[in-house]
Amino acid sequence: MHPVLGGRPRLIVAEFRVGRPRCPIGDSRVAPGHEVAIDVEREIGAERARNRSRAERLEIPADVWEKCESCGHTDIREKFAKNCNVCPSCDFHRRVRAIDFAHILLDAGTIEETEEDLRSKDPLGFPDYPARLKKARANAGEGDAILTVTGTMDQMPVNLGIMDFAFMGGSMGSVVGEKIARLGQRSLEKKFPLIVISASGGARMQEGVLSLMQMAKTSVVLSQLAERGIPYVSILTNPTTGGVSASFAMLGDSIIAEPGAVIGFAGPRVIKQTLGQDLPEGFQTAEFLLDHGMVDCVVHRHNMKQTVGQLLRHMSGKPAATGWASA
Protein backbone atom coordinates (compact mmCIF):
# COMPACT_ATOMS: atom_id res chain seq x y z
CA MET A 1 0.00 0.00 0.00
CA HIS A 2 1.32 3.41 -0.97
CA PRO A 3 2.05 5.60 2.09
CA VAL A 4 0.18 8.63 0.61
CA LEU A 5 -2.30 7.25 -1.87
CA GLY A 6 -3.42 4.35 0.25
CA GLY A 7 -5.12 1.33 -1.29
CA ARG A 8 -6.55 3.03 -4.46
CA PRO A 9 -5.45 1.49 -7.79
CA ARG A 10 -2.12 2.83 -9.00
CA LEU A 11 -1.00 3.53 -12.56
CA ILE A 12 2.44 4.03 -14.07
CA VAL A 13 1.89 7.01 -16.42
CA ALA A 14 4.58 5.95 -18.89
CA GLU A 15 2.99 2.55 -19.28
CA PHE A 16 -0.75 3.24 -19.63
CA ARG A 17 -2.95 5.92 -21.07
CA VAL A 18 -6.75 6.23 -21.11
CA GLY A 19 -7.97 8.64 -23.74
CA ARG A 20 -5.98 11.87 -23.98
CA PRO A 21 -2.76 11.93 -21.89
CA ARG A 22 -3.55 13.78 -18.71
CA CYS A 23 -2.70 13.61 -15.03
CA PRO A 24 -5.70 12.44 -13.01
CA ILE A 25 -4.65 14.57 -10.01
CA GLY A 26 -4.25 17.79 -11.97
CA ASP A 27 -0.53 17.90 -12.77
CA SER A 28 0.16 17.13 -16.44
CA ARG A 29 3.89 17.30 -15.88
CA VAL A 30 4.17 13.97 -14.12
CA ALA A 31 7.50 12.40 -14.77
CA PRO A 32 7.57 9.03 -16.51
CA GLY A 33 7.56 6.22 -14.01
CA HIS A 34 5.90 8.31 -11.29
CA GLU A 35 3.07 6.48 -9.61
CA VAL A 36 -0.28 8.29 -9.47
CA ALA A 37 -3.72 7.25 -8.39
CA ILE A 38 -6.41 6.71 -11.01
CA ASP A 39 -9.81 5.09 -11.03
CA VAL A 40 -9.20 2.89 -14.08
CA GLU A 41 -12.75 1.59 -14.34
CA ARG A 42 -14.18 5.10 -14.16
CA GLU A 43 -11.83 6.41 -16.87
CA ILE A 44 -12.52 3.50 -19.21
CA GLY A 45 -16.26 3.88 -18.67
CA ALA A 46 -16.10 7.60 -19.38
CA GLU A 47 -14.11 7.05 -22.57
CA ARG A 48 -16.58 4.43 -23.76
CA ALA A 49 -19.45 6.81 -23.06
CA ARG A 50 -17.75 9.54 -25.10
CA ASN A 51 -17.18 7.16 -28.01
CA ARG A 52 -20.77 5.91 -27.81
CA SER A 53 -22.07 9.48 -27.82
CA ARG A 54 -20.00 10.32 -30.92
CA ALA A 55 -21.24 7.18 -32.69
CA GLU A 56 -24.86 7.98 -31.88
CA ARG A 57 -24.46 11.47 -33.32
CA LEU A 58 -22.99 10.08 -36.56
CA GLU A 59 -25.29 7.08 -36.92
CA ILE A 60 -27.91 7.27 -39.72
CA PRO A 61 -30.42 4.43 -40.18
CA ALA A 62 -29.55 2.17 -43.10
CA ASP A 63 -32.95 2.56 -44.78
CA VAL A 64 -32.40 6.33 -45.15
CA TRP A 65 -29.74 5.80 -47.82
CA GLU A 66 -30.48 5.28 -51.52
CA LYS A 67 -28.20 4.52 -54.45
CA CYS A 68 -28.44 5.83 -58.00
CA GLU A 69 -29.09 2.93 -60.36
CA SER A 70 -26.96 4.55 -63.05
CA CYS A 71 -23.76 5.83 -61.44
CA GLY A 72 -23.92 4.23 -57.99
CA HIS A 73 -23.95 7.58 -56.17
CA THR A 74 -25.25 7.07 -52.63
CA ASP A 75 -27.11 9.78 -50.76
CA ILE A 76 -29.88 10.19 -48.22
CA ARG A 77 -33.39 9.68 -49.55
CA GLU A 78 -34.46 13.19 -48.59
CA LYS A 79 -31.80 14.73 -50.84
CA PHE A 80 -32.99 12.65 -53.80
CA ALA A 81 -36.59 13.60 -53.05
CA LYS A 82 -35.82 17.32 -52.91
CA ASN A 83 -34.21 16.97 -56.35
CA CYS A 84 -37.35 15.34 -57.84
CA ASN A 85 -35.57 11.97 -57.56
CA VAL A 86 -32.97 13.04 -60.11
CA CYS A 87 -29.43 11.93 -59.24
CA PRO A 88 -27.40 15.00 -58.19
CA SER A 89 -24.23 13.32 -59.46
CA CYS A 90 -25.08 12.04 -62.97
CA ASP A 91 -28.53 13.60 -63.58
CA PHE A 92 -30.12 10.18 -64.06
CA HIS A 93 -33.93 10.38 -63.83
CA ARG A 94 -34.86 7.76 -61.26
CA ARG A 95 -38.37 6.36 -60.98
CA VAL A 96 -40.89 8.40 -59.02
CA ARG A 97 -43.93 7.21 -57.09
CA ALA A 98 -47.17 8.23 -58.75
CA ILE A 99 -48.30 10.54 -55.95
CA ASP A 100 -44.89 12.22 -55.86
CA PHE A 101 -45.09 12.96 -59.59
CA ALA A 102 -48.52 14.49 -59.02
CA HIS A 103 -46.98 16.86 -56.48
CA ILE A 104 -44.21 17.76 -58.95
CA LEU A 105 -46.68 18.81 -61.66
CA LEU A 106 -49.76 20.10 -59.86
CA ASP A 107 -50.32 23.07 -57.60
CA ALA A 108 -50.14 22.38 -53.87
CA GLY A 109 -53.46 21.64 -52.21
CA THR A 110 -55.36 21.00 -55.46
CA ILE A 111 -54.83 17.25 -55.94
CA GLU A 112 -57.97 15.13 -55.71
CA GLU A 113 -57.89 11.41 -56.54
CA THR A 114 -60.55 9.94 -58.81
CA GLU A 115 -61.72 6.35 -59.33
CA GLU A 116 -59.80 5.28 -56.23
CA ASP A 117 -62.21 2.39 -55.58
CA LEU A 118 -61.40 0.51 -58.79
CA ARG A 119 -59.41 -2.66 -58.07
CA SER A 120 -58.13 -5.42 -60.34
CA LYS A 121 -59.78 -8.82 -60.00
CA ASP A 122 -58.71 -12.25 -61.24
CA PRO A 123 -61.09 -12.89 -64.16
CA LEU A 124 -59.05 -15.77 -65.60
CA GLY A 125 -58.15 -17.52 -62.36
CA PHE A 126 -54.47 -16.98 -63.14
CA PRO A 127 -52.15 -18.77 -60.66
CA ASP A 128 -50.85 -16.50 -57.86
CA TYR A 129 -52.40 -13.38 -59.42
CA PRO A 130 -54.42 -12.37 -56.30
CA ALA A 131 -51.32 -12.77 -54.13
CA ARG A 132 -49.23 -10.71 -56.54
CA LEU A 133 -51.87 -7.98 -56.59
CA LYS A 134 -51.87 -7.85 -52.79
CA LYS A 135 -48.08 -7.63 -52.70
CA ALA A 136 -48.03 -4.95 -55.42
CA ARG A 137 -50.52 -2.80 -53.51
CA ALA A 138 -48.36 -3.03 -50.41
CA ASN A 139 -45.15 -2.19 -52.30
CA ALA A 140 -46.49 0.67 -54.42
CA GLY A 141 -48.99 2.11 -51.97
CA GLU A 142 -51.52 2.40 -54.81
CA GLY A 143 -54.66 0.46 -55.71
CA ASP A 144 -53.36 -0.35 -59.18
CA ALA A 145 -50.68 0.59 -61.70
CA ILE A 146 -52.13 4.05 -62.35
CA LEU A 147 -53.15 6.95 -60.14
CA THR A 148 -55.77 9.30 -61.61
CA VAL A 149 -56.29 12.75 -60.14
CA THR A 150 -57.71 16.16 -60.91
CA GLY A 151 -55.97 19.38 -59.93
CA THR A 152 -54.56 22.60 -61.29
CA MET A 153 -51.28 23.34 -63.00
CA ASP A 154 -50.38 27.01 -62.69
CA GLN A 155 -54.08 27.58 -61.91
CA MET A 156 -55.22 25.65 -64.99
CA PRO A 157 -57.57 22.73 -64.17
CA VAL A 158 -56.31 19.45 -65.63
CA ASN A 159 -56.93 15.72 -65.41
CA LEU A 160 -53.79 13.72 -64.74
CA GLY A 161 -53.01 10.01 -64.87
CA ILE A 162 -49.66 8.72 -63.55
CA MET A 163 -48.53 5.14 -64.03
CA ASP A 164 -46.50 3.56 -61.24
CA PHE A 165 -43.82 1.08 -62.31
CA ALA A 166 -43.62 -0.22 -58.75
CA PHE A 167 -47.02 -1.87 -59.25
CA MET A 168 -46.28 -5.01 -61.26
CA GLY A 169 -43.99 -3.13 -63.62
CA GLY A 170 -46.68 -0.61 -64.49
CA SER A 171 -48.49 -3.29 -66.48
CA MET A 172 -51.76 -2.31 -68.13
CA GLY A 173 -54.74 -4.39 -67.04
CA SER A 174 -58.48 -3.79 -67.13
CA VAL A 175 -58.41 -1.28 -64.29
CA VAL A 176 -55.63 0.80 -65.86
CA GLY A 177 -57.52 1.04 -69.14
CA GLU A 178 -60.80 1.81 -67.40
CA LYS A 179 -59.30 4.56 -65.25
CA ILE A 180 -57.72 6.23 -68.29
CA ALA A 181 -61.02 5.96 -70.18
CA ARG A 182 -62.93 7.52 -67.29
CA LEU A 183 -60.34 10.25 -66.95
CA GLY A 184 -60.73 10.97 -70.65
CA GLN A 185 -64.52 11.10 -70.27
CA ARG A 186 -64.08 13.56 -67.43
CA SER A 187 -61.97 15.73 -69.73
CA LEU A 188 -64.69 15.55 -72.38
CA GLU A 189 -67.35 16.63 -69.90
CA LYS A 190 -65.35 19.43 -68.26
CA LYS A 191 -63.29 20.38 -71.30
CA PHE A 192 -60.13 20.06 -69.24
CA PRO A 193 -56.85 18.98 -70.86
CA LEU A 194 -55.66 15.45 -70.19
CA ILE A 195 -52.12 14.51 -69.16
CA VAL A 196 -50.92 10.91 -68.85
CA ILE A 197 -47.48 9.96 -67.54
CA SER A 198 -46.45 6.50 -68.75
CA ALA A 199 -44.08 4.06 -67.05
CA SER A 200 -44.86 0.52 -68.10
CA GLY A 201 -43.56 -2.80 -69.29
CA GLY A 202 -46.70 -3.36 -71.37
CA ALA A 203 -49.97 -5.29 -71.09
CA ARG A 204 -50.60 -7.43 -68.00
CA MET A 205 -50.31 -11.06 -69.05
CA GLN A 206 -52.36 -12.29 -66.05
CA GLU A 207 -55.48 -10.80 -67.68
CA GLY A 208 -54.82 -12.11 -71.18
CA VAL A 209 -56.88 -10.62 -73.99
CA LEU A 210 -58.74 -8.38 -71.51
CA SER A 211 -55.56 -6.38 -71.02
CA LEU A 212 -55.05 -6.09 -74.79
CA MET A 213 -58.58 -4.68 -75.13
CA GLN A 214 -57.48 -1.66 -73.10
CA MET A 215 -55.32 -0.51 -76.01
CA ALA A 216 -58.45 -0.03 -78.11
CA LYS A 217 -60.54 1.38 -75.25
CA THR A 218 -58.05 4.12 -74.40
CA SER A 219 -57.41 4.95 -78.05
CA VAL A 220 -61.15 5.52 -78.68
CA VAL A 221 -61.42 8.02 -75.82
CA LEU A 222 -58.35 9.89 -77.02
CA SER A 223 -59.77 10.13 -80.53
CA GLN A 224 -62.88 11.74 -79.04
CA LEU A 225 -60.72 14.30 -77.27
CA ALA A 226 -58.98 15.07 -80.56
CA GLU A 227 -62.33 15.56 -82.31
CA ARG A 228 -63.40 18.03 -79.62
CA GLY A 229 -60.10 19.89 -79.70
CA ILE A 230 -59.26 19.11 -76.06
CA PRO A 231 -55.49 18.86 -75.55
CA TYR A 232 -53.86 15.59 -74.55
CA VAL A 233 -50.22 15.65 -73.45
CA SER A 234 -48.35 12.34 -73.12
CA ILE A 235 -45.24 12.18 -70.93
CA LEU A 236 -42.97 9.16 -71.41
CA THR A 237 -40.74 8.07 -68.54
CA ASN A 238 -38.36 5.16 -68.11
CA PRO A 239 -39.48 2.66 -69.33
CA THR A 240 -42.45 3.01 -71.69
CA THR A 241 -42.75 -0.22 -73.65
CA GLY A 242 -45.11 -2.91 -74.93
CA GLY A 243 -48.83 -2.32 -75.33
CA VAL A 244 -48.68 1.04 -73.57
CA SER A 245 -46.22 2.42 -76.13
CA ALA A 246 -48.41 0.99 -78.90
CA SER A 247 -51.53 2.80 -77.68
CA PHE A 248 -52.22 5.86 -75.54
CA ALA A 249 -48.58 6.73 -74.80
CA MET A 250 -47.86 7.66 -78.43
CA LEU A 251 -51.18 9.36 -79.23
CA GLY A 252 -50.61 12.70 -77.54
CA ASP A 253 -51.08 16.04 -79.25
CA SER A 254 -47.68 16.66 -77.72
CA ILE A 255 -45.37 13.80 -76.71
CA ILE A 256 -42.72 14.63 -74.12
CA ALA A 257 -40.00 12.26 -72.92
CA GLU A 258 -37.70 12.41 -69.93
CA PRO A 259 -33.94 12.26 -70.60
CA GLY A 260 -32.61 8.75 -71.08
CA ALA A 261 -36.02 7.07 -70.96
CA VAL A 262 -36.26 3.69 -72.71
CA ILE A 263 -39.17 3.82 -75.16
CA GLY A 264 -40.20 1.09 -77.58
CA PHE A 265 -42.43 -1.90 -78.20
CA ALA A 266 -40.26 -5.03 -78.17
CA GLY A 267 -36.95 -5.13 -76.34
CA PRO A 268 -33.67 -4.49 -78.18
CA ARG A 269 -32.54 -8.09 -77.73
CA VAL A 270 -35.64 -9.43 -79.48
CA ILE A 271 -35.28 -6.90 -82.30
CA LYS A 272 -31.60 -7.70 -82.73
CA GLN A 273 -32.31 -11.43 -82.95
CA THR A 274 -35.13 -10.83 -85.43
CA LEU A 275 -33.13 -8.52 -87.70
CA GLY A 276 -29.89 -10.41 -87.30
CA GLN A 277 -27.84 -7.22 -87.06
CA ASP A 278 -26.54 -4.77 -84.50
CA LEU A 279 -28.74 -1.86 -83.45
CA PRO A 280 -27.71 1.81 -83.58
CA GLU A 281 -26.13 3.37 -80.51
CA GLY A 282 -28.74 4.78 -78.16
CA PHE A 283 -31.51 2.79 -79.83
CA GLN A 284 -34.90 3.14 -78.07
CA THR A 285 -33.79 6.03 -75.87
CA ALA A 286 -35.66 9.32 -75.63
CA GLU A 287 -32.89 11.16 -77.44
CA PHE A 288 -32.84 8.62 -80.28
CA LEU A 289 -36.61 8.96 -80.72
CA LEU A 290 -36.32 12.74 -80.71
CA ASP A 291 -33.73 12.60 -83.50
CA HIS A 292 -36.08 10.39 -85.53
CA GLY A 293 -39.24 12.42 -85.00
CA MET A 294 -41.07 10.07 -82.65
CA VAL A 295 -41.29 12.51 -79.73
CA ASP A 296 -41.66 16.28 -79.73
CA CYS A 297 -39.19 17.16 -76.99
CA VAL A 298 -37.01 15.76 -74.22
CA VAL A 299 -37.56 17.69 -71.01
CA HIS A 300 -35.74 17.57 -67.69
CA ARG A 301 -37.99 16.73 -64.77
CA HIS A 302 -37.15 20.05 -63.11
CA ASN A 303 -38.65 21.86 -66.12
CA MET A 304 -41.59 19.53 -66.74
CA LYS A 305 -44.29 21.59 -65.03
CA GLN A 306 -43.24 24.80 -66.76
CA THR A 307 -43.01 23.12 -70.18
CA VAL A 308 -46.37 21.35 -69.95
CA GLY A 309 -48.01 24.52 -68.68
CA GLN A 310 -46.66 26.51 -71.61
CA LEU A 311 -47.86 23.87 -74.07
CA LEU A 312 -51.36 23.83 -72.62
CA ARG A 313 -51.61 27.61 -72.70
CA HIS A 314 -50.40 27.60 -76.28
CA MET A 315 -52.92 24.94 -77.30
CA SER A 316 -55.70 26.78 -75.48
CA GLY A 317 -54.92 30.03 -77.27
CA LYS A 318 -55.04 31.92 -73.99
CA PRO A 319 -52.41 33.94 -72.09
CA ALA A 320 -50.92 32.64 -68.88
CA ALA A 321 -53.02 34.86 -66.63
CA THR A 322 -56.43 33.61 -67.77
CA GLY A 323 -55.89 29.85 -67.47
CA TRP A 324 -58.71 27.58 -68.64
CA ALA A 325 -62.41 28.27 -68.72
CA SER A 326 -64.59 25.71 -66.93
CA ALA A 327 -67.04 25.39 -69.78
N, C-alpha and C positions, 0 to 999 in steps of 0.2 A: 504494500500500500504506500502510495506517495505521501510524504510528510505534509505537503500543503494541499494537494488536490484530493486526498482521501481515496475512497474506493471507486470513484467515477471512472468510466472507461477512458483509457489514454490512447493518444494517437501520435505517431512520429510524423511530423509535417512533411519531411522529405520523402516519406514512403507512401503517403496516401493522400488523395485529394477527393473531395466531394463537391462537384460543381466547380464554380470559380474559386481559384486559390484565395483563401482568406483566413485570417486568424479568428477562431471562434471566441476568443476572449478580448478581441478588440485591437490587438497589436499585429499589424500585417508584416512587421519586420522580424518575425520569429526566425531565429537561426536554424538552419537545417540540423536535424537531429534533436532539437529541443522538444521535450515532451510537454504537450498541452492537453487539456481536458476537452473532450467533444462528445456530444450525444450522437453517436454514429447512426442509430436507428432514426432519430429525429431528422438528421440532415438528409439521409437517403429518402425518407418519406417526403420531405419538403421538395427535394429535387424531382422525385417522381410526380408529385402534384403539379409542379411547374411544367414538366414535359407533357403531362396529360392535358393541362389547360391549353397549352399551345396547340396540341393535336386537335382538341375539340374546336378551337377557333378556325383551324385550317380545313377541318373535315367537311366535305360536301357529299350528300347522299349519291350513291352510284346512279340512281335512276334519273338524276338531274341532267346528266351528260348526254349529248347526242353527237353522232358522227356523220359527216357529209358522205353520202354514198359515192360521190365522184372523186374527191381529192383526199378523203380521210381526215379532214380537219375536224377536230373535236372541240366542242364548246358547250356551254350550258344551254339548256333548252330555251330559257327565257330570251337569250340573245338571238337565237335563231328566230323565235317568234316575233320579236320586235323588228326583225328584218324581213318580215313576210315569208319566213322559212326559206329564204335565199341564202346560200352559203356566203359568209363575209369574206372567205378566202378565195374561192374560185368562181363565185357568182352562179353556181349550179342551182337551178330551180327545183327544190325538193318538193315532195308531195305535201299538199295541204288538206286538212280536214275540211269537209264541206261547209260546216258552220263558220270556220275561220275564214274561208274564202268569201263567204257572204259578208262578213265584217270588213274585209278588205275593200269590197266594191260598193257596199251600200252605206247610206248615212246612218250614223249611230242612232239607236232608238227607234228605227223604222222597220226593222225586220219582223215579219210575221209569217210563220210557217203555214203552208197549205197542204191538204191531203195527207196529214201526218198519220191518219188511222189506217192507211193502206198498207197491207202486209202480204208478202209472198206466201203462197201455200205450196202444197206438193201435189199438183194435179196428176202427175204421171206415176206417183209412188216410187220415185227415184231413190235408190239406196243411200242412206245417210244424209239426204237433202235437208230434212227438218233439223237434224243436229248441226249441220253446217250453217244453216240460217241462224240458229240460236247463237252459235259461236261468232258469226259475222256481226250480229247485232251488238254483242258484247264488246267486240274489238273496235268496231267503227263508231259505236255510240249513235247509230242511225237506224231507222226502221228498215231501210233498204239501200240500194246502191245510188240513190239520188235524193237530194234534199231540195224541195221546191218551196220558194218563199216569195212574198211580195215585199216591196220596200221602195225607197227612193234613192236615186243616185244624183247627187248635186241637185236635190229637190225635184227631180223628175221621177214620177212613179214608173216602176218597171216590174216585170215578172221575171224571176231568176230561178233557174234550175242548175244545181251543182252536183256532178257525179263524184262519188267517193270511192277511190280505188281500194281503200281498206276493206270495203264490203265485197268480198268474193271477187276481187280484181275489177270492181266496177262493172261487172257483167250485166247485160241488159236482159231482164226478164219481163214478165207481164206487168208487174207493178211499175217498173221503170218506164215502160212505154205508156202505160195509163197515166202516170203522173205528168209526163211531158205533154200528152194529149190534153189533159185537163188544164194544164198551165197555158197551153196554146189557146184553148177555148176561152179561158179567162182573159187573155190578151185580146181576143176577138170581141168579147163583150165590152171590155173597158177601153179598148183601143190603146192599150199600153204596149210598149215594145217588149219583146221577149229576148232574153239572154240565156243561153245554155252553155255551161262549162263542162267539157267532156274529159273524162279520164277513165278509159275502159279497155279491157282485153277483148271485148266483143260480146256476142250473144251468149246467154247462159244455157249451157248444154243440158242442165238438169230439167229444163222445161221444154226441150225439144223444139218442135215446130211452133209452139206458142211464143217462144222468144223471137223466132224469126218473123212472126207476124207483126211484131212491134216496129220493125223497119218500115213497113207499109203504113201502119197506123200513124206514126209520128210524121211521116212524109206528107200524108194527106192534110194534116192540120197545118203544117208549114206552108203548103201550097195555098191554103185558104188565107193565111196571113199575107202571103205575097199578093193575092188577088185584091185584098182590101188595102194594100199599101201600108201595112203595119210592120215596122222594122223587126228583123230577127238577126241578132248578132251571135255568132258561134265562136267560142273560145276553146282552142285545142291545147290541152296540157299533156304532160308525159305520163303514160302513153295514151294515144287515141288510135285504136286498131279494130279490126274485125268488123262486125255488123254495125257498130256505132259509126265508124268512119265511112261506111257504105250507105249511111242513111242521114239522120238529122245533123250529124257533125259537119258535113260538107255542103249543107244546103243553106247556109246563112247568106243574108244580103251582104254581110261583111264577115269574113273569116279571119280570125286573129289567132296566132300561135305564140306560145311562150318559147323563149330561147332554148334550143336543144331538145325540144319535145320530139319523141318518136311518133310518127304519124304514118299509117298505112293500113292495108287490108291484111294480107298474109305477111308472115315474118320474113326477114331477109334470107334466112337459111332455106326456107321452102322455095322462095323465088330463085335463089341461086341454083338449087338442085334442078328446078324445072327448066331454067334457061340454059344451064350447063356452062355458065360463064360468070366471071367476077362482076360484082356490082360497083357502081361509082362510089367514090369516097363521100361519106356523109349521106348516103342513100337513106331515105325515109326520115330525115331530120327536118325540123321546121325550116331551117335555112335552105336546105335543098329544095323543099316544096315552094318556098318563096321565089327562088331563082327560076323555077319551072312553072310559075303562074298558078299554083294550086292553092295558095293562101294569099291574102291581101297584105298582111304585115306581120312582122314578128315584134312583139312588144314585151318589154321587161315588166315583171310583176309590179314593181314600184310605180310604173306609169300606166297600169292597166285601167284604173278607174278614170283617170283623166282622158285617156284615149277613147275609151268606150263612150264616155259622156260627150266628147266632141263629135263622135260619129253619130250618136243619136240626135244631137241638136242639129247636125248638118242634114240628116235624113228627115227630120221633122220640119225643116225650113224655118226654124224659130231661133231667135237669139238666146244666149245663155240665161238671161234674166227671167224669161217668161216660162221656161220649162215646158211641160206637156199639159194640154187641156185634158180634162177628165171625160170629155164626151167627143 
